[in-house]
Amino acid sequence: MGCIFSTEAVDDGGPLEIPVQAGEIYVWVPGFREPKQIDLTERLKGTVSAGLAARLQSLRSQIIAVINSGRNSSVMKIRPRRKSLDGNPGEPDLEKALNDYLPTLLGLVTGGEKFSLAVEFPWTNVVDENKETALGSGYYELLSVLHLLGMMAIQEANLCLTPRPTADGFNPKASEGMCFALHPVFAFGRYISASLSWNSVSDDNMRNAIEILLKAASYFECAIKAALPNTPDDIKAKLPADLTETMLRSLELQALGQAMELQLGFAIGNVKASLAVKRRLACENVEVWDEAVQKLATVPLAEALRDKQVLFVKWKLAEAKAAAYYFHGLILDEGYEDNTHAEALSCLKAAHAYLKESQKARTEFGNMEPLTKYDTLNQFLSFKITYR
């Protein structure tokens, strides 16, 4: 198996809980960071040309304007900008504003820091608006932009995985109890099959979500491999927790892990996909989520925020282990060697135990502030964030 945990499973403590009725699908999106307004034209006077300073001011102000305009909307506009019928561009979106700013910012930091003493770039986390960080470094600004681009990509994947009702307004639901009529040891197979196939999201949208999640991972990887190594040491020491290497890596792993969950869902729904392929995807997912847990444990986040994110990745890790054990058990059960059936049964029991563990983590995660509403037992599970 490559990552099989070949220990005897302990007693799982009873049957799986009855599933709630399936609802919308979301990807977990941690807190965003946003820039605060400053006068770059004045502060960069004499450091760069007046034209370049004005362009930087315009591009950065556009990002802030889009964010402010989106505060009254339930969903930030992140998809490509559309044109109106008369050919004029529609309302600008945040992703485009960030991508317009990025090349100019890259040009300024290429070859080394150019205005570290001229201006401090202020950013704040929307979860904790009282904690603002302003650092005099173009690399800090670059890291912040890459982080925000990655977070916007995760949110876009969120939208792709939101089921759309059919034309008659009917939104298909999972059959309650359909996967729990069998003995609990064997129920997990029906659980996976039902949970990854019930929803009304099109295959194209799910494929798009995979691509977008991989794009999100690439933004975080770029921050880790291209921006952080060139950031001055004194600036690195002052970076907020969101921009540390361990946090960026954990976000990259989350995006990769959730993309792999979707790929596993496709494999489960494909009759031509072998058990070995499904087991390999599940095992790779275990490795990704396991590293994410280790990284998050060392991030100096505020206790409440860190604990909620750690619970999320532990939840996903337990689900990945359940899938890995389950498919390994099915492969063992196809063998003819002595004791293979007993080993297969042990793996299926372990799969059930890890599924119970994931459900417990899911419940704790949902009840922890900020409260999270989940509407499905999907393997790529759904959340809506609400604040008291």
KARA-V971365 format. One record per helix or strand. SS is the DSSP state (H for helix, E for strand). FROM is the first residue (numbers start at 1). TO is the last residue. If there is no record, write none. Layout:
ss->SS from->FROM to->TO
ss->SS from->FROM to->TO
This chain:
ss->E from->33 to->35
ss->H from->40 to->43
ss->E from->45 to->45
ss->E from->48 to->48
ss->H from->50 to->72
ss->E from->83 to->83
ss->E from->89 to->89
ss->H from->94 to->109
ss->E from->121 to->125
ss->E from->128 to->135
ss->H from->138 to->160
ss->H from->184 to->195
ss->H from->203 to->230
ss->H from->233 to->236
ss->H from->241 to->243
ss->H from->245 to->269
ss->H from->275 to->296
ss->H from->303 to->333
ss->H from->340 to->367
ss->E from->372 to->373
ss->E from->384 to->385
